[in-house]
Amino acid sequence: MVDTAQNQNSRVRRAVPDGIAAHRNAVRKTGGLLAVALSMIVMLIGFFLLILPGTLTGLLGFVLTVIALPTLPLFGVPAAGGFVRYLESFVSSVILWWLIGHYAAVRAIRLPIVSWPEWRREFRPLAIGLMSGSLISLAIAAVVLGVL
């Protein structure tokens, strides 16, 4: 009888496949990657719109690209271009989006029961702030350059 109790206590406890612990682990592990994936989807849509002919699609494509790569204005992309500037902006934006997504995941898993809606609730204000900041800096750059 004693051996059976010790064997049961020494067993590894496994999480239920779709249980509370599994959702918590999924949010914790992939929150940053989901934020990067969302920004890459926005970037691809922006690039697609940049390829299409027309002023409106080009403007919308550039705005979506700046939303997906919020560090573009920091590297002076509206005024100056170049592969190195775009590459640096891409790498820093991916890191920034991952940090924001991971921070939202860390904040979300403080709750007793966590899934993707809780992550989204934490991620949304951070993402809106980041996107707003990049668009405001783009508008300031347009005013300084005399475009607006």
N, CA, C and O atoms as a GROMACS GRO file, in nm:
protein
  592
    1MET      N    1   0.081  -0.119   0.000
    1MET     CA    2   0.000   0.000   0.000
    1MET      C    3   0.086   0.125   0.000
    1MET      O    4   0.054   0.223  -0.068
    2VAL      N    5   0.193   0.122   0.075
    2VAL     CA    6   0.281   0.237   0.081
    2VAL      C    7   0.352   0.258  -0.052
    2VAL      O    8   0.370   0.371  -0.096
    3ASP      N    9   0.391   0.148  -0.117
    3ASP     CA   10   0.459   0.158  -0.245
    3ASP      C   11   0.369   0.220  -0.351
    3ASP      O   12   0.416   0.299  -0.434
    4THR      N   13   0.244   0.187  -0.350
    4THR     CA   14   0.150   0.242  -0.447
    4THR      C   15   0.134   0.392  -0.427
    4THR      O   16   0.129   0.467  -0.525
    5ALA      N   17   0.125   0.438  -0.304
    5ALA     CA   18   0.112   0.580  -0.277
    5ALA      C   19   0.238   0.655  -0.320
    5ALA      O   20   0.228   0.765  -0.373
    6GLN      N   21   0.355   0.597  -0.297
    6GLN     CA   22   0.478   0.662  -0.338
    6GLN      C   23   0.490   0.666  -0.490
    6GLN      O   24   0.538   0.765  -0.546
    7ASN      N   25   0.446   0.561  -0.556
    7ASN     CA   26   0.451   0.561  -0.702
    7ASN      C   27   0.358   0.665  -0.761
    7ASN      O   28   0.392   0.728  -0.862
    8GLN      N   29   0.242   0.684  -0.701
    8GLN     CA   30   0.149   0.785  -0.752
    8GLN      C   31   0.204   0.925  -0.730
    8GLN      O   32   0.186   1.012  -0.815
    9ASN      N   33   0.271   0.950  -0.619
    9ASN     CA   34   0.328   1.082  -0.592
    9ASN      C   35   0.450   1.110  -0.679
    9ASN      O   36   0.479   1.226  -0.709
   10SER      N   37   0.522   1.007  -0.718
   10SER     CA   38   0.642   1.028  -0.797
   10SER      C   39   0.613   1.040  -0.946
   10SER      O   40   0.702   1.073  -1.024
   11ARG      N   41   0.491   1.015  -0.986
   11ARG     CA   42   0.455   1.027  -1.128
   11ARG      C   43   0.457   1.174  -1.170
   11ARG      O   44   0.431   1.264  -1.089
   12VAL      N   45   0.487   1.195  -1.294
   12VAL     CA   46   0.486   1.330  -1.349
   12VAL      C   47   0.342   1.367  -1.381
   12VAL      O   48   0.270   1.293  -1.448
   13ARG      N   49   0.301   1.483  -1.333
   13ARG     CA   50   0.166   1.529  -1.364
   13ARG      C   51   0.166   1.593  -1.502
   13ARG      O   52   0.251   1.676  -1.533
   14ARG      N   53   0.070   1.554  -1.581
   14ARG     CA   54   0.060   1.606  -1.716
   14ARG      C   55  -0.060   1.700  -1.724
   14ARG      O   56  -0.161   1.680  -1.656
   15ALA      N   57  -0.047   1.800  -1.807
   15ALA     CA   58  -0.155   1.895  -1.824
   15ALA      C   59  -0.262   1.836  -1.916
   15ALA      O   60  -0.233   1.758  -2.006
   16VAL      N   61  -0.383   1.875  -1.890
   16VAL     CA   62  -0.494   1.836  -1.977
   16VAL      C   63  -0.471   1.906  -2.111
   16VAL      O   64  -0.439   2.025  -2.112
   17PRO      N   65  -0.487   1.836  -2.224
   17PRO     CA   66  -0.452   1.895  -2.354
   17PRO      C   67  -0.516   2.031  -2.383
   17PRO      O   68  -0.451   2.118  -2.440
   18ASP      N   69  -0.641   2.050  -2.346
   18ASP     CA   70  -0.706   2.179  -2.372
   18ASP      C   71  -0.750   2.242  -2.240
   18ASP      O   72  -0.854   2.308  -2.235
   19GLY      N   73  -0.673   2.223  -2.137
   19GLY     CA   74  -0.710   2.271  -2.004
   19GLY      C   75  -0.655   2.409  -1.974
   19GLY      O   76  -0.598   2.476  -2.060
   20ILE      N   77  -0.673   2.449  -1.850
   20ILE     CA   78  -0.632   2.583  -1.806
   20ILE      C   79  -0.481   2.600  -1.816
   20ILE      O   80  -0.434   2.702  -1.864
   21ALA      N   81  -0.406   2.500  -1.772
   21ALA     CA   82  -0.260   2.510  -1.776
   21ALA      C   83  -0.209   2.511  -1.920
   21ALA      O   84  -0.111   2.579  -1.950
   22ALA      N   85  -0.273   2.438  -2.008
   22ALA     CA   86  -0.231   2.436  -2.148
   22ALA      C   87  -0.253   2.573  -2.213
   22ALA      O   88  -0.168   2.620  -2.289
   23HIS      N   89  -0.365   2.636  -2.185
   23HIS     CA   90  -0.391   2.770  -2.240
   23HIS      C   91  -0.292   2.870  -2.184
   23HIS      O   92  -0.240   2.954  -2.258
   24ARG      N   93  -0.265   2.863  -2.054
   24ARG     CA   94  -0.169   2.953  -1.991
   24ARG      C   95  -0.031   2.938  -2.055
   24ARG      O   96   0.035   3.037  -2.086
   25ASN      N   97   0.012   2.814  -2.075
   25ASN     CA   98   0.142   2.790  -2.137
   25ASN      C   99   0.146   2.838  -2.282
   25ASN      O  100   0.247   2.892  -2.326
   26ALA      N  101   0.038   2.819  -2.354
   26ALA     CA  102   0.034   2.864  -2.494
   26ALA      C  103   0.044   3.016  -2.501
   26ALA      O  104   0.117   3.069  -2.585
   27VAL      N  105  -0.029   3.086  -2.415
   27VAL     CA  106  -0.022   3.232  -2.415
   27VAL      C  107   0.117   3.278  -2.375
   27VAL      O  108   0.172   3.369  -2.437
   28ARG      N  109   0.174   3.215  -2.275
   28ARG     CA  110   0.307   3.255  -2.227
   28ARG      C  111   0.414   3.230  -2.333
   28ARG      O  112   0.503   3.314  -2.352
   29LYS      N  113   0.407   3.118  -2.401
   29LYS     CA  114   0.511   3.081  -2.496
   29LYS      C  115   0.498   3.152  -2.630
   29LYS      O  116   0.599   3.186  -2.691
   30THR      N  117   0.376   3.176  -2.677
   30THR     CA  118   0.360   3.226  -2.813
   30THR      C  119   0.298   3.365  -2.822
   30THR      O  120   0.261   3.408  -2.931
   31GLY      N  121   0.285   3.436  -2.711
   31GLY     CA  122   0.230   3.571  -2.715
   31GLY      C  123   0.315   3.666  -2.798
   31GLY      O  124   0.262   3.743  -2.878
   32GLY      N  125   0.446   3.660  -2.780
   32GLY     CA  126   0.536   3.746  -2.857
   32GLY      C  127   0.537   3.710  -3.004
   32GLY      O  128   0.541   3.797  -3.091
   33LEU      N  129   0.535   3.580  -3.033
   33LEU     CA  130   0.536   3.536  -3.173
   33LEU      C  131   0.407   3.575  -3.245
   33LEU      O  132   0.410   3.606  -3.364
   34LEU      N  133   0.295   3.572  -3.174
   34LEU     CA  134   0.169   3.613  -3.235
   34LEU      C  135   0.171   3.762  -3.270
   34LEU      O  136   0.120   3.802  -3.374
   35ALA      N  137   0.230   3.842  -3.183
   35ALA     CA  138   0.241   3.985  -3.213
   35ALA      C  139   0.327   4.009  -3.336
   35ALA      O  140   0.294   4.094  -3.420
   36VAL      N  141   0.437   3.937  -3.348
   36VAL     CA  142   0.524   3.949  -3.466
   36VAL      C  143   0.450   3.902  -3.591
   36VAL      O  144   0.460   3.965  -3.697
   37ALA      N  145   0.376   3.792  -3.580
   37ALA     CA  146   0.301   3.741  -3.696
   37ALA      C  147   0.195   3.840  -3.742
   37ALA      O  148   0.176   3.860  -3.862
   38LEU      N  149   0.126   3.903  -3.647
   38LEU     CA  150   0.025   4.002  -3.685
   38LEU      C  151   0.089   4.121  -3.756
   38LEU      O  152   0.034   4.171  -3.854
   39SER      N  153   0.203   4.166  -3.708
   39SER     CA  154   0.268   4.279  -3.773
   39SER      C  155   0.320   4.241  -3.912
   39SER      O  156   0.320   4.323  -4.003
   40MET      N  157   0.365   4.116  -3.927
   40MET     CA  158   0.413   4.073  -4.059
   40MET      C  159   0.297   4.063  -4.159
   40MET      O  160   0.315   4.090  -4.278
   41ILE      N  161   0.180   4.023  -4.112
   41ILE     CA  162   0.063   4.020  -4.200
   41ILE      C  163   0.028   4.160  -4.246
   41ILE      O  164  -0.001   4.182  -4.363
   42VAL      N  165   0.031   4.256  -4.153
   42VAL     CA  166   0.003   4.396  -4.189
   42VAL      C  167   0.109   4.447  -4.286
   42VAL      O  168   0.077   4.520  -4.380
   43MET      N  169   0.234   4.409  -4.264
   43MET     CA  170   0.341   4.452  -4.354
   43MET      C  171   0.323   4.394  -4.494
   43MET      O  172   0.343   4.466  -4.593
   44LEU      N  173   0.285   4.269  -4.505
   44LEU     CA  174   0.263   4.209  -4.637
   44LEU      C  175   0.147   4.274  -4.710
   44LEU      O  176   0.154   4.295  -4.831
   45ILE      N  177   0.041   4.307  -4.637
   45ILE     CA  178  -0.071   4.379  -4.700
   45ILE      C  179  -0.025   4.516  -4.746
   45ILE      O  180  -0.062   4.561  -4.855
   46GLY      N  181   0.056   4.583  -4.664
   46GLY     CA  182   0.110   4.713  -4.703
   46GLY      C  183   0.198   4.704  -4.826
   46GLY      O  184   0.187   4.788  -4.916
   47PHE      N  185   0.285   4.604  -4.833
   47PHE     CA  186   0.370   4.586  -4.951
   47PHE      C  187   0.286   4.557  -5.075
   47PHE      O  188   0.316   4.607  -5.184
   48PHE      N  189   0.183   4.476  -5.059
   48PHE     CA  190   0.095   4.446  -5.172
   48PHE      C  191   0.027   4.574  -5.223
   48PHE      O  192   0.018   4.595  -5.344
   49LEU      N  193  -0.019   4.659  -5.131
   49LEU     CA  194  -0.082   4.784  -5.173
   49LEU      C  195   0.018   4.880  -5.235
   49LEU      O  196  -0.019   4.959  -5.322
   50LEU      N  197   0.143   4.875  -5.193
   50LEU     CA  198   0.246   4.960  -5.254
   50LEU      C  199   0.273   4.920  -5.398
   50LEU      O  200   0.307   5.004  -5.482
   51ILE      N  201   0.259   4.792  -5.428
   51ILE     CA  202   0.285   4.744  -5.564
   51ILE      C  203   0.174   4.787  -5.659
   51ILE      O  204   0.199   4.813  -5.777
   52LEU      N  205   0.050   4.794  -5.609
   52LEU     CA  206  -0.063   4.830  -5.695
   52LEU      C  207  -0.049   4.972  -5.744
   52LEU      O  208   0.004   5.058  -5.673
   53PRO      N  209  -0.096   4.999  -5.866
   53PRO     CA  210  -0.089   5.136  -5.916
   53PRO      C  211  -0.195   5.225  -5.850
   53PRO      O  212  -0.304   5.179  -5.815
   54GLY      N  213  -0.160   5.349  -5.833
   54GLY     CA  214  -0.255   5.444  -5.776
   54GLY      C  215  -0.199   5.514  -5.654
   54GLY      O  216  -0.120   5.458  -5.578
   55THR      N  217  -0.242   5.639  -5.637
   55THR     CA  218  -0.193   5.719  -5.526
   55THR      C  219  -0.252   5.673  -5.394
   55THR      O  220  -0.180   5.664  -5.294
   56LEU      N  221  -0.381   5.644  -5.393
   56LEU     CA  222  -0.447   5.606  -5.269
   56LEU      C  223  -0.395   5.472  -5.216
   56LEU      O  224  -0.372   5.457  -5.096
   57THR      N  225  -0.376   5.377  -5.305
   57THR     CA  226  -0.324   5.248  -5.260
   57THR      C  227  -0.179   5.260  -5.214
   57THR      O  228  -0.137   5.192  -5.120
   58GLY      N  229  -0.103   5.347  -5.279
   58GLY     CA  230   0.035   5.368  -5.236
   58GLY      C  231   0.042   5.434  -5.100
   58GLY      O  232   0.125   5.396  -5.017
   59LEU      N  233  -0.044   5.532  -5.075
   59LEU     CA  234  -0.047   5.598  -4.945
   59LEU      C  235  -0.091   5.502  -4.835
   59LEU      O  236  -0.030   5.496  -4.729
   60LEU      N  237  -0.197   5.427  -4.862
   60LEU     CA  238  -0.245   5.330  -4.764
   60LEU      C  239  -0.142   5.220  -4.740
   60LEU      O  240  -0.125   5.176  -4.627
   61GLY      N  241  -0.074   5.177  -4.846
   61GLY     CA  242   0.031   5.077  -4.831
   61GLY      C  243   0.147   5.128  -4.748
   61GLY      O  244   0.201   5.053  -4.666
   62PHE      N  245   0.186   5.254  -4.766
   62PHE     CA  246   0.295   5.309  -4.688
   62PHE      C  247   0.254   5.325  -4.542
   62PHE      O  248   0.335   5.299  -4.452
   63VAL      N  249   0.130   5.366  -4.516
   63VAL     CA  250   0.082   5.380  -4.379
   63VAL      C  251   0.079   5.243  -4.310
   63VAL      O  252   0.120   5.232  -4.195
   64LEU      N  253   0.032   5.142  -4.379
   64LEU     CA  254   0.031   5.007  -4.321
   64LEU      C  255   0.173   4.955  -4.297
   64LEU      O  256   0.198   4.884  -4.200
   65THR      N  257   0.265   4.991  -4.386
   65THR     CA  258   0.403   4.950  -4.366
   65THR      C  259   0.463   5.018  -4.244
   65THR      O  260   0.538   4.957  -4.168
   66VAL      N  261   0.430   5.146  -4.224
   66VAL     CA  262   0.480   5.217  -4.106
   66VAL      C  263   0.415   5.162  -3.979
   66VAL      O  264   0.480   5.158  -3.874
   67ILE      N  265   0.291   5.119  -3.987
   67ILE     CA  266   0.227   5.056  -3.870
   67ILE      C  267   0.297   4.924  -3.838
   67ILE      O  268   0.321   4.894  -3.721
   68ALA      N  269   0.329   4.846  -3.940
   68ALA     CA  270   0.394   4.717  -3.917
   68ALA      C  271   0.540   4.732  -3.876
   68ALA      O  272   0.592   4.652  -3.798
   69LEU      N  273   0.605   4.835  -3.927
   69LEU     CA  274   0.745   4.862  -3.892
   69LEU      C  275   0.752   4.999  -3.825
   69LEU      O  276   0.790   5.097  -3.889
   70PRO      N  277   0.716   5.008  -3.698
   70PRO     CA  278   0.704   5.138  -3.633
   70PRO      C  279   0.835   5.213  -3.614
   70PRO      O  280   0.833   5.331  -3.580
   71THR      N  281   0.948   5.148  -3.634
   71THR     CA  282   1.075   5.218  -3.618
   71THR      C  283   1.125   5.279  -3.750
   71THR      O  284   1.234   5.335  -3.754
   72LEU      N  285   1.047   5.270  -3.856
   72LEU     CA  286   1.088   5.332  -3.983
   72LEU      C  287   1.116   5.481  -3.967
   72LEU      O  288   1.220   5.527  -4.014
   73PRO      N  289   1.029   5.560  -3.902
   73PRO     CA  290   1.061   5.703  -3.888
   73PRO      C  291   1.185   5.730  -3.804
   73PRO      O  292   1.251   5.832  -3.823
   74LEU      N  293   1.218   5.641  -3.712
   74LEU     CA  294   1.340   5.660  -3.633
   74LEU      C  295   1.466   5.652  -3.719
   74LEU      O  296   1.566   5.717  -3.688
   75PHE      N  297   1.461   5.574  -3.825
   75PHE     CA  298   1.575   5.561  -3.914
   75PHE      C  299   1.568   5.659  -4.032
   75PHE      O  300   1.649   5.650  -4.125
   76GLY      N  301   1.472   5.752  -4.030
   76GLY     CA  302   1.464   5.856  -4.131
   76GLY      C  303   1.416   5.809  -4.266
   76GLY      O  304   1.456   5.865  -4.368
   77VAL      N  305   1.331   5.708  -4.270
   77VAL     CA  306   1.290   5.650  -4.397
   77VAL      C  307   1.207   5.744  -4.484
   77VAL      O  308   1.223   5.739  -4.606
   78PRO      N  309   1.120   5.830  -4.433
   78PRO     CA  310   1.051   5.918  -4.528
   78PRO      C  311   1.147   6.011  -4.602
   78PRO      O  312   1.122   6.044  -4.718
   79ALA      N  313   1.255   6.053  -4.538
   79ALA     CA  314   1.349   6.145  -4.602
   79ALA      C  315   1.461   6.072  -4.675
   79ALA      O  316   1.506   6.116  -4.780
   80ALA      N  317   1.506   5.962  -4.620
   80ALA     CA  318   1.618   5.888  -4.678
   80ALA      C  319   1.582   5.740  -4.682
   80ALA      O  320   1.508   5.690  -4.597
   81GLY      N  321   1.635   5.673  -4.779
   81GLY     CA  322   1.607   5.530  -4.792
   81GLY      C  323   1.735   5.450  -4.791
   81GLY      O  324   1.839   5.498  -4.746
   82GLY      N  325   1.727   5.332  -4.840
   82GLY     CA  326   1.843   5.244  -4.847
   82GLY      C  327   1.814   5.112  -4.780
   82GLY      O  328   1.733   5.103  -4.688
   83PHE      N  329   1.880   5.009  -4.829
   83PHE     CA  330   1.857   4.874  -4.781
   83PHE      C  331   1.893   4.860  -4.634
   83PHE      O  332   1.822   4.793  -4.559
   84VAL      N  333   2.003   4.922  -4.592
   84VAL     CA  334   2.049   4.908  -4.454
   84VAL      C  335   1.948   4.970  -4.358
   84VAL      O  336   1.921   4.914  -4.252
   85ARG      N  337   1.894   5.085  -4.393
   85ARG     CA  338   1.793   5.150  -4.307
   85ARG      C  339   1.668   5.062  -4.294
   85ARG      O  340   1.614   5.047  -4.184
   86TYR      N  341   1.624   5.007  -4.404
   86TYR     CA  342   1.506   4.920  -4.399
   86TYR      C  343   1.535   4.793  -4.319
   86TYR      O  344   1.449   4.746  -4.244
   87LEU      N  345   1.653   4.738  -4.335
   87LEU     CA  346   1.689   4.616  -4.262
   87LEU      C  347   1.697   4.644  -4.112
   87LEU      O  348   1.644   4.566  -4.032
   88GLU      N  349   1.762   4.754  -4.074
   88GLU     CA  350   1.770   4.789  -3.932
   88GLU      C  351   1.632   4.814  -3.874
   88GLU      O  352   1.603   4.773  -3.761
   89SER      N  353   1.547   4.881  -3.950
   89SER     CA  354   1.411   4.907  -3.904
   89SER      C  355   1.332   4.777  -3.891
   89SER      O  356   1.255   4.761  -3.797
   90PHE      N  357   1.349   4.687  -3.986
   90PHE     CA  358   1.279   4.559  -3.980
   90PHE      C  359   1.320   4.480  -3.855
   90PHE      O  360   1.234   4.431  -3.782
   91VAL      N  361   1.449   4.469  -3.831
   91VAL     CA  362   1.497   4.392  -3.716
   91VAL      C  363   1.451   4.456  -3.586
   91VAL      O  364   1.404   4.386  -3.496
   92SER      N  365   1.464   4.587  -3.574
   92SER     CA  366   1.424   4.653  -3.449
   92SER      C  367   1.272   4.648  -3.430
   92SER      O  368   1.226   4.638  -3.316
   93SER      N  369   1.196   4.654  -3.537
   93SER     CA  370   1.050   4.644  -3.525
   93SER      C  371   1.006   4.506  -3.483
   93SER      O  372   0.914   4.492  -3.402
   94VAL      N  373   1.070   4.403  -3.537
   94VAL     CA  374   1.037   4.266  -3.497
   94VAL      C  375   1.066   4.247  -3.348
   94VAL      O  376   0.986   4.188  -3.276
   95ILE      N  377   1.179   4.297  -3.303
   95ILE     CA  378   1.213   4.287  -3.161
   95ILE      C  379   1.112   4.364  -3.077
   95ILE      O  380   1.068   4.315  -2.973
   96LEU      N  381   1.075   4.482  -3.122
   96LEU     CA  382   0.978   4.564  -3.048
   96LEU      C  383   0.842   4.498  -3.040
   96LEU      O  384   0.780   4.496  -2.933
   97TRP      N  385   0.793   4.444  -3.152
   97TRP     CA  386   0.664   4.376  -3.150
   97TRP      C  387   0.668   4.252  -3.062
   97TRP      O  388   0.572   4.223  -2.991
   98TRP      N  389   0.780   4.177  -3.065
   98TRP     CA  390   0.791   4.059  -2.980
   98TRP      C  391   0.789   4.099  -2.833
   98TRP      O  392   0.723   4.035  -2.752
   99LEU      N  393   0.861   4.205  -2.799
   99LEU     CA  394   0.862   4.251  -2.660
   99LEU      C  395   0.723   4.291  -2.612
   99LEU      O  396   0.684   4.258  -2.501
  100ILE      N  397   0.650   4.361  -2.697
  100ILE     CA  398   0.515   4.404  -2.659
  100ILE      C  399   0.422   4.283  -2.645
  100ILE      O  400   0.344   4.276  -2.550
  101GLY      N  401   0.431   4.188  -2.738
  101GLY     CA  402   0.348   4.069  -2.729
  101GLY      C  403   0.382   3.983  -2.608
  101GLY      O  404   0.294   3.927  -2.544
  102HIS      N  405   0.511   3.973  -2.578
  102HIS     CA  406   0.552   3.894  -2.462
  102HIS      C  407   0.512   3.965  -2.332
  102HIS      O  408   0.469   3.899  -2.237
  103TYR      N  409   0.525   4.096  -2.328
  103TYR     CA  410   0.484   4.171  -2.209
  103TYR      C  411   0.334   4.156  -2.186
  103TYR      O  412   0.289   4.141  -2.073
  104ALA      N  413   0.256   4.161  -2.294
  104ALA     CA  414   0.112   4.140  -2.281
  104ALA      C  415   0.082   3.999  -2.230
  104ALA      O  416  -0.011   3.980  -2.152
  105ALA      N  417   0.159   3.901  -2.274
  105ALA     CA  418   0.140   3.764  -2.226
  105ALA      C  419   0.174   3.752  -2.078
  105ALA      O  420   0.104   3.684  -2.003
  106VAL      N  421   0.282   3.816  -2.036
  106VAL     CA  422   0.320   3.813  -1.895
  106VAL      C  423   0.212   3.878  -1.809
  106VAL      O  424   0.180   3.828  -1.701
  107ARG      N  425   0.158   3.988  -1.856
  107ARG     CA  426   0.050   4.053  -1.781
  107ARG      C  427  -0.076   3.969  -1.781
  107ARG      O  428  -0.148   3.966  -1.681
  108ALA      N  429  -0.104   3.901  -1.890
  108ALA     CA  430  -0.227   3.822  -1.900
  108ALA      C  431  -0.222   3.699  -1.812
  108ALA      O  432  -0.324   3.660  -1.755
  109ILE      N  433  -0.106   3.636  -1.799
  109ILE     CA  434  -0.102   3.511  -1.723
  109ILE      C  435  -0.105   3.535  -1.572
  109ILE      O  436  -0.098   3.439  -1.495
  110ARG      N  437  -0.116   3.657  -1.528
  110ARG     CA  438  -0.136   3.684  -1.386
  110ARG      C  439  -0.277   3.645  -1.342
  110ARG      O  440  -0.302   3.620  -1.224
  111LEU      N  441  -0.368   3.640  -1.437
  111LEU     CA  442  -0.506   3.601  -1.405
  111LEU      C  443  -0.514   3.451  -1.380
  111LEU      O  444  -0.431   3.375  -1.431
  112PRO      N  445  -0.613   3.407  -1.303
  112PRO     CA  446  -0.624   3.262  -1.274
  112PRO      C  447  -0.655   3.178  -1.398
  112PRO      O  448  -0.600   3.070  -1.415
  113ILE      N  449  -0.742   3.228  -1.484
  113ILE     CA  450  -0.778   3.157  -1.606
  113ILE      C  451  -0.745   3.247  -1.723
  113ILE      O  452  -0.797   3.359  -1.734
  114VAL      N  453  -0.659   3.198  -1.811
  114VAL     CA  454  -0.606   3.282  -1.919
  114VAL      C  455  -0.623   3.211  -2.052
  114VAL      O  456  -0.605   3.090  -2.062
  115SER      N  457  -0.658   3.288  -2.153
  115SER     CA  458  -0.657   3.240  -2.290
  115SER      C  459  -0.630   3.360  -2.380
  115SER      O  460  -0.585   3.465  -2.333
  116TRP      N  461  -0.656   3.346  -2.507
  116TRP     CA  462  -0.621   3.452  -2.601
  116TRP      C  463  -0.703   3.580  -2.585
  116TRP      O  464  -0.649   3.687  -2.611
  117PRO      N  465  -0.828   3.577  -2.544
  117PRO     CA  466  -0.898   3.705  -2.522
  117PRO      C  467  -0.832   3.791  -2.414
  117PRO      O  468  -0.830   3.914  -2.426
  118GLU      N  469  -0.779   3.729  -2.311
  118GLU     CA  470  -0.711   3.805  -2.206
  118GLU      C  471  -0.580   3.863  -2.259
  118GLU      O  472  -0.543   3.976  -2.225
  119TRP      N  473  -0.510   3.786  -2.342
  119TRP     CA  474  -0.388   3.838  -2.404
  119TRP      C  475  -0.422   3.957  -2.494
  119TRP      O  476  -0.353   4.059  -2.493
  120ARG      N  477  -0.528   3.942  -2.572
  120ARG     CA  478  -0.569   4.050  -2.662
  120ARG      C  479  -0.606   4.176  -2.585
  120ARG      O  480  -0.576   4.287  -2.629
  121ARG      N  481  -0.671   4.159  -2.470
  121ARG     CA  482  -0.709   4.272  -2.386
  121ARG      C  483  -0.585   4.345  -2.335
  121ARG      O  484  -0.587   4.468  -2.323
  122GLU      N  485  -0.479   4.275  -2.306
  122GLU     CA  486  -0.354   4.337  -2.262
  122GLU      C  487  -0.273   4.393  -2.380
  122GLU      O  488  -0.205   4.495  -2.366
  123PHE      N  489  -0.282   4.327  -2.494
  123PHE     CA  490  -0.202   4.366  -2.611
  123PHE      C  491  -0.258   4.489  -2.682
  123PHE      O  492  -0.182   4.572  -2.732
  124ARG      N  493  -0.389   4.500  -2.688
  124ARG     CA  494  -0.453   4.606  -2.766
  124ARG      C  495  -0.406   4.746  -2.730
  124ARG      O  496  -0.366   4.819  -2.821
  125PRO      N  497  -0.407   4.790  -2.602
  125PRO     CA  498  -0.363   4.927  -2.575
  125PRO      C  499  -0.215   4.950  -2.606
  125PRO      O  500  -0.176   5.060  -2.647
  126LEU      N  501  -0.133   4.848  -2.586
  126LEU     CA  502   0.009   4.863  -2.618
  126LEU      C  503   0.030   4.878  -2.769
  126LEU      O  504   0.109   4.962  -2.813
  127ALA      N  505  -0.041   4.799  -2.847
  127ALA     CA  506  -0.028   4.806  -2.992
  127ALA      C  507  -0.083   4.938  -3.046
  127ALA      O  508  -0.025   4.997  -3.136
  128ILE      N  509  -0.195   4.984  -2.991
  128ILE     CA  510  -0.252   5.111  -3.036
  128ILE      C  511  -0.156   5.225  -3.005
  128ILE      O  512  -0.138   5.315  -3.087
  129GLY      N  513  -0.095   5.221  -2.888
  129GLY     CA  514   0.003   5.325  -2.853
  129GLY      C  515   0.123   5.324  -2.946
  129GLY      O  516   0.170   5.430  -2.988
  130LEU      N  517   0.173   5.206  -2.978
  130LEU     CA  518   0.288   5.195  -3.067
  130LEU      C  519   0.253   5.243  -3.207
  130LEU      O  520   0.330   5.316  -3.270
  131MET      N  521   0.136   5.202  -3.257
  131MET     CA  522   0.095   5.244  -3.391
  131MET      C  523   0.069   5.394  -3.396
  131MET      O  524   0.106   5.460  -3.493
  132SER      N  525   0.006   5.447  -3.293
  132SER     CA  526  -0.021   5.591  -3.290
  132SER      C  527   0.109   5.670  -3.287
  132SER      O  528   0.122   5.772  -3.356
  133GLY      N  529   0.204   5.625  -3.208
  133GLY     CA  530   0.333   5.694  -3.203
  133GLY      C  531   0.405   5.694  -3.336
  133GLY      O  532   0.464   5.795  -3.374
  134SER      N  533   0.401   5.584  -3.406
  134SER     CA  534   0.469   5.579  -3.535
  134SER      C  535   0.397   5.665  -3.639
  134SER      O  536   0.462   5.729  -3.722
  135LEU      N  537   0.264   5.668  -3.635
  135LEU     CA  538   0.191   5.752  -3.731
  135LEU      C  539   0.208   5.900  -3.699
  135LEU      O  540   0.216   5.982  -3.790
  136ILE      N  541   0.213   5.935  -3.571
  136ILE     CA  542   0.235   6.076  -3.534
  136ILE      C  543   0.375   6.120  -3.577
  136ILE      O  544   0.393   6.230  -3.628
  137SER      N  545   0.474   6.033  -3.557
  137SER     CA  546   0.609   6.069  -3.600
  137SER      C  547   0.616   6.079  -3.752
  137SER      O  548   0.692   6.161  -3.804
  138LEU      N  549   0.541   5.998  -3.824
  138LEU     CA  550   0.535   6.009  -3.969
  138LEU      C  551   0.471   6.140  -4.011
  138LEU      O  552   0.518   6.204  -4.105
  139ALA      N  553   0.366   6.181  -3.942
  139ALA     CA  554   0.300   6.308  -3.973
  139ALA      C  555   0.394   6.426  -3.944
  139ALA      O  556   0.399   6.521  -4.022
  140ILE      N  557   0.467   6.419  -3.834
  140ILE     CA  558   0.563   6.526  -3.802
  140ILE      C  559   0.672   6.533  -3.909
  140ILE      O  560   0.712   6.642  -3.950
  141ALA      N  561   0.720   6.418  -3.953
  141ALA     CA  562   0.820   6.416  -4.059
  141ALA      C  563   0.766   6.474  -4.189
  141ALA      O  564   0.838   6.542  -4.261
  142ALA      N  565   0.639   6.447  -4.219
  142ALA     CA  566   0.578   6.503  -4.340
  142ALA      C  567   0.565   6.654  -4.331
  142ALA      O  568   0.584   6.725  -4.430
  143VAL      N  569   0.533   6.705  -4.212
  143VAL     CA  570   0.523   6.851  -4.194
  143VAL      C  571   0.661   6.915  -4.208
  143VAL      O  572   0.675   7.018  -4.273
  144VAL      N  573   0.761   6.854  -4.146
  144VAL     CA  574   0.897   6.910  -4.152
  144VAL      C  575   0.950   6.908  -4.294
  144VAL      O  576   1.019   7.001  -4.336
  145LEU      N  577   0.920   6.803  -4.370
  145LEU     CA  578   0.965   6.794  -4.506
  145LEU      C  579   0.884   6.880  -4.602
  145LEU      O  580   0.922   6.898  -4.718
  146GLY      N  581   0.772   6.933  -4.555
  146GLY     CA  582   0.689   7.020  -4.638
  146GLY      C  583   0.590   6.947  -4.726
  146GLY      O  584   0.536   7.005  -4.820
  147VAL      N  585   0.564   6.821  -4.697
  147VAL     CA  586   0.468   6.744  -4.778
  147VAL      C  587   0.327   6.782  -4.739
  147VAL      O  588   0.240   6.790  -4.826
  148LEU      N  589   0.301   6.805  -4.611
  148LEU     CA  590   0.168   6.844  -4.565
  148LEU      C  591   0.163   6.992  -4.538
  148LEU      O  592   0.058   7.044  -4.499
   0.00000   0.00000   0.00000
